[in-house]
Structure formats: C-alpha cells, structure tokens
C-alpha cells in the first residue's frame, strides 16, 4: 500500500510523517528504509504475526508494509508555481490513497498560512490545487489524443478523447474525478490509468492538540467539520496529535503503551491510519507460517483463493490445485498443525473459496 501525505504548510504534515515512519520501524523491529528524503516504508503492526512466528519458531517475520510519500506543503496558487509543493505532486500520482492532514488546533506560536484555523477552507484550498494539477495532465493528454483521433492511427483514440473531455468538464466545474462514473468498464479502467490526484480516495488526518485526543476530537468543532465533509464524500477520518506521535516515536513498546494509557488513548496514530486505510481501500491480510518465515499478505476483500495465491507467486495462481485453510486463532489454540489436522480444523478449499481476514493458508499447486 502506498499513501501520499498532503496538506498546507504548518499543519503538522511533516511532523506526522517523521513520527509515523520512525514509530513504525521501531515498534515492529523492522528496518526503516529511506529511499529518498520524503519516502518512508514502515511495517503494518500485526499481533497475529508475532504469535504465529513464535508458534512456528520462524526464522523470519515479514509484515505487510505501507509506503508513505511526504511532499512539501501545498499553498494557494501551487499549480501556478507558488511554493514548492507543486514540484512534488507527481510523486503521489501512483499512490493508492491520499492522507490529507488538516489543522484542527489553535496555537499562536504556529503561524497558519491563511491567518486563521478553518478546516473547510483549508480542505478546499488543497482540493483546488489538486484539481488544477489534474487539469494540466488532462489538457496535455487531450492535445496528444486529439492528434491521434484525427489521423485515425489509433482506433481507440476517439473513445479515450471523449473520456478525457468529460473529465475536464467535471473538473472545471469544481468536481473531483473520483465522483465520475462512466458506467462502462473500459472507460472507467482508462480513467483509473490516468492516475489523477482527484481520483484517489482520501483519508483526513485531523491534527488536534493533546487535550482533544482522549475523546477522539468529539469536543473539537474543527474535527466535527472535517467529519461532516468526510461523511458527504465517503472518505475516512482519524484524529491524531502529530506532536504526541512525535513523542511516542521516541519510546519503546512498553513505554509507548503506558504513555497511551496515561493519555486515555487505545491506539497510536499509525494504528488508526492503517485501520482507516484498510477500510477505505477494502483491504485485509491473510497469513502464511512455517519454520522459514511467517508473513502477512495484503489482498482486496472478496479475493478468491487462486488470486490470493498469485500474490505470493504467479505460478501459485496459474497452477492452483487447492488451499489448506485454518483461522490463525484456531491454529494457535490447537497447539500444532498436526493437532489442528487431527481435530478436522483444517479445511480443503478450491478455486471459488473467498479468503477471509486472518486465514492461515498453505497453497497446493502444480505447474
């Protein structure tokens, strides 16, 4: 999963990025990898993996990962070259979703670029810049596709041109590409291939002061505004304090749990973000375990066994015969794989089996 982080300057975006990536690396004992200054890869915390790795005496534990891409703060006029953010928008075009950090706290020491805290205005500012960036992409594609359509060299160019022009019209009316459904599978696939920024699902990160964390922002009017906007659009929201996350990032696991308990918080920001991401994108994890490795594999909800097997290797999907399946908790309770088999807990499933979250699977295949 790849998430792009956007927001105005001084909303806590980079603080959040730095703390999430550092906290994730430490809490899961997984090497934090910096590809370049604004990209971080962190593991998805999953207690099931740890339990299964101990159960199987695995030499290696491999969690699912999330790649975060943090770009410079966007400002009004970014699409016309204002600020630095527009230079980096291309970096988030390949992301699965956008995490939009919205300032929901008052602090006289932290200057707001527009002079006051107003989540609705801030969200509209960022969205407008994303719309302008997408319009630039569409205009370039329309110019190129128009030439192909006129020459007749590309038979599909006329259909593509119609999609591009329709999208341009919607964006010029202030609508987002994600709201456009052509009702045609090929047209929708072409739209998805454009990697438009406004075609990506959004998770709002409502950044609050530590005082508003305990009640999950219920008493914060700014958070309520963000939640109303998210509800209208079918987006996800999670409440976070970037400042608190920065402090958590410096602690080990035990200290972190104590710190969260003292604040009256059950989950860290990273855990909240992961839960929101999986829900928004319709994802889940199945597990594999053995002496060599215990590993989590992220797949779409509703994925059938052969497709899930293909996540490991294309040969597994191509030569799929059957899957031996058991829920991770049932396996742990049984005490061993052999005991689970003796109790009839391991099911033999075929090509039509829909994989469930927390399934431990052994695939049988022949190529």
N, C-alpha and C positions, 0 to 999 in steps of 0.2 A: 504494500500500500504506500502511496506517495501523496503527501499532503503539502500544499503550498500555503505559507502564512503571509497574510496581507494585513494592512492597517495603516492609519495615519501615523506620522511621527509622534513620539512621546505617548503612545497608548499602552506601552509595555510589551510591544511585539517582540523585540529582540531579547528582552529580559526573559520573556516566556520561552522563546526558542532555546536560549542558552541553558536555562534551568531544566526544561523538559529533556533535552538531549543528554545533559550531564546526569540527571537523576535516573534516567532510564538505563544508562550504561552501568551505573554503579549498582542499582538495586537488583539487576539481573546478572551481575558479574559477567557481562558481555562486552567485548571491546568496543568502545565508542570509535566510530570511524568518521573522520573528517575528510570528505572528498575535496571540497574547497571551502573557503571561509563561511559560506552560507548554506551548506548542506550537512545534515547530520543523520546518521542511521542509528535507531535505537530498537531494542527488543520489546516485544509485547509481553508485559508481565503475565504469567500464567502459572498459577499454583499447581495445576494438574500436571504440567510438565515435570516439575520438581519431584512430585510424588511418584510419577511413573518412572523417572530416571533412577530414583532410589530403589523402586520395586524391581527394576530390570538390571540394576547395577551397571547402568550405561556408562560407557567411556566418554560419551559426548552428549551434550544437551544443546539442541538448536531451536531457539524460539522463532516465532514469526517476527518479522521486523516491519518498522514503519520508517519511511524516509521523509524527513522534514526539509522543506526548502524555504528559507527565510530571505525575503528581498527587502531592499531599502524602503523606508516609509513612503507611501504614495501621498501626494498633496494635490489640491485642486489645480488643474492645468498640467498634470503629469503627462498626459497624452500629447501636449504641445511642447514638452521638453522641460517643464518646471520640475525641480527636484531631481533626485536620482532614480526614483522607483521605476519609471517607465523603461529605463535601460534593462531592467531585470525581469520584466513581465514575461519575456519569452521563456525564462527558466521555470515558470509554473504552468506553462501550457500543457505539459504532459502529466500533470498531477491528476489524481483521481478525484480529489475534492479540495476545496479552499477553506482554510481556517481564517476567519475574519475576526481579528482582535478589536474589540470595541471598548473604549474607555468608559467605565461606569463609576468612577470615583472622583471626588473633589480633592485637590491638593494645590495650594497656592504656590508650592515650590516646583511643581511640574507644569510648565507652560503648555497650554493647548494651542495648536497652530491657528485655530479659528477663534481663540479668545475665551471660549466657554465650553462646558461639557454638554453635549447634545447628541446622544446616540443615533437618533433618527437622521439628523443632518449628516453625521459622520458616515453612516452606512450609505446614504445616498451619494455622498462625495466619492467614496471608493467605487461604488457600483457604476457611477457615471464614467469614471476613468477606465474601468474595465470595458464598458460599452464602447467608448471611443477607441480603445486599443483593438477591440474586435472589428469595429468598422474599418479600420485601416487594413486589417487582414482580408476582410471581405472585398473591399474595393480593389485590392491587388489581385485577388482570385477572379473577380468579375472581369477585370480588364483582360486577364490571360485567357479565361474560359470563353469570353466573347469572341476572341480571335479564332479559337478552335471551332466554335459553333458555326461561325461564318464560313470558314474554309471547308467544313464538312469532314475534316481529317479525323475527328473524334466523334463517333456517333452518339456517345453518351453525354457530350458536352452541353447540348441543349437542355437536357434534364437537370444537369448539375447547375447550369446557369439560372434556371428557374428557382432552384432551392436557395442559391446564393442571393438572388434578388429579393426573395421573400424574407430571408433572414435580415437583410439590410433594412428592409422596410420596417420590420418589427423593432430593430434596434434604434432606428431613427425616431420611432415613436416612444422611446424610453423603456421598451420591454426587454426582458432578458431572453437569450437564446434557449434557455432551459424550459421556457414556457411554450415553445413552439413544437407542436407535434404534427408532422405531415400526414399521419395516418397511412403511411406507406413504408414498409420495412427498408427498402433500398434507399429511399430519400432520408430516412432517419439515420441509417448507417453512414451515409455520406455526410450528414450534419455532424455526427459524432467524430468522424475522421478529421474534421476541421480543427479540433481541439480549441474551440472558442472558450475564452475565460468565463463568459456569462452562461455557458452551457454546463458548468460544473456545479454539483451540489455544494452547499455551503454549511459550515458549522460556525456559529457565532461563539467566540470566547469572550464572555462578559467579564472584563477585568475589574475587580472590586477591591476595596480596602480590606484588611484582615478582619475588621469588625463586622463586615457583611457576609463573611464566609459561613459562619455557623448555621444561619438559617437559609443558606443557599441563595442569598440575594432576595429573599421574599419581601424584605422591608425596604429594598432599594428601588426607587421609582425608575431609575435608568435601566435596571435589569428587566423590569416589567415591560418597558418599551421594547427592548430587544426581543423578549419572549413573544410579544404580540406580533412583531414583524416576522419572526421565525415561523409562528403558527400559520400566518397568512400564506407563507411560501412553502411550507412543508420542510423547513430546514431544522437542524438540531441546534441546541444551545447548551453550553455548560458554563458554570460560574467558577471563576478562578481568581486567585490573587497572585499575580506574577511575582510580587515581592516575596510572598510566603513560599512560593515554589522555589525561588532562588535560595531561600534559607534551607528548605527541605533538601535541596540538591547537595548540600554540604554534609548531610547526615548519613550514617549507616542505616541499615534496615530497621534495627531495633529502636534506635533513636528517632527515626522517622515516624514509626508507629506511635511512639509516646508523644511526640510533638503534635501529630494529627489529633490524637485523643484529647490532648490539653486544649486544642482549639475547637473540639467538638465536631471534627470532620472525619468521615469514614474513609474517603478516597482521596488520593493525591490528584493533582491536575492532569498528570499523564494518564492515570487510570480513567478519569472522567472523559478525557479526549478520545481515548481508544474506544471506550464504550459507545460514545456518540458517533465515532467514525464507522464502527462496525454496523451500528444500527442504520445510519444514513445510507451506507453503501450496500446493505443487505449481505453482510459477510459473516462467516463463522469459521471455526477451526476443527479439523479432525486431527487425530494423533497417530503416530507410529512409535513403537517402542521395542527395544531389544538390547542386547549387550553392547552392540556397537554404538547405537545412537537412539535417543528419544527426541522426537521432533514434532513441531506443530506445522500444519499445512493450512493456509487460508484459502477458502473457496466460497463461491456465492451460495447463499441459502437456496435450497432446492436442487443442488447439483447431484447428478446421478453418479453411481459408483465408477463407471469407466472414465468419466470426465475428471473425477477426483483423483483417480489413479494416474491420469495423464499429468497431473500436477507434479508428481514425482519424476516420471519419465514418459515420453511419448510411446515407448514400447509397451508400457503397462496398460495404456489405453487401447493401443492397436491390438494387443494380444490378450486382452482381458478375458479371463475364464470365470472367476468368482472372487468374492471378498469374504474373508472371515472377520466378523464384526462383533464387538462387545463394547458396552459403555465403560468408560475408564473407571468409574466408581465400582461397578460390578467386578471388574478385573482386580482392583485393589482389595476389595472385600473377600474375594475368593482366595487370595494369598499366593496363587501362582497360575500360570497359563494352563498348566495341566489340570489343576483343580477346577478351574473355570470350565474346561472342556468336559471333565467328568460330570460336572453338575448340569451340563447342557446349556450353559450360558452363552457359548459362542455360536453365533448364527451364521449360516452359509447364505449369502445374498448374491443375487445375479445382477444383470445389466440394468434392470429397472429400479434397483434399490436407490432411494433418496437418502444420501448421507446426512447424519444428524450431528449437531454440535456435541463434541465430547466423545464421539465414537473412536475407539481404537481399532485400526483396520490392518489386516495382513492381506495383501493382494496376491492372487494366483494368476499367472499369465503365461502365455506361450507365443513366441514369435518365430 
